[in-house]
Amino acid sequence: MEKIARLWIKGVPAVAIVLATAAFVVVVGLGSIYLTSAGDSPEVPGAGDMVMAVSSESLPDYVMAANLNTQMAYRFAADRPDVMRWMVCYCGCGEHSGHKSALNCFVKDGGNQFDAHGADCEMCVNIALDAQEMTGEGHSLRDIRAFIDGKYGAIGGGTDTPLPPA
């Protein structure tokens, strides 16, 4: 009788408490996954490109024929759209090419094909390489964006790229 009494906590079977706790953990976990993925909204530059059809392992011939810095910039853009989508490009491509962020200099909206623009633009490549270096150093998206804006902002018109989330 003593063993049976231990399986009840304040009139509730211990199994029910364990199951309720497990259900709560599952619901909270699924909710956090949903909220994390809900960041792809239409007002975010390059929304929907987080599932990239392009790959840094399948760079086009014009990128492979370019210098190492250009190849590294394309690889970073393909591998880290979550960083590049928040970076402004200051080469003027927002006006002449309709780009919404520095990501679009390398990958077209939708993420299903590369854009050749970045292969011929040293500024685009430098922005990507700066973002890559700072990402590797562990800087936040806001810090990287502030650095990019400070370094290149006075050079030319920037893309209409909102600030990254805090």
Secondary structure, DSSP 8 states (H G I E B T S, - for coil): -HHHHHTEETTEEHHHHHHHHHHHHHHHHHHHHHHHHTT--TTSTTTTTTS-S--TTS--HHHHTS-HHHHHHHHHHHH-HHHHTT----SSHHHHT--SSGGGGTB-TTSSSB-GGGGG-HHHHHHHHHHHHHHHTT--HHHHHHHHHHHHTTTS----------
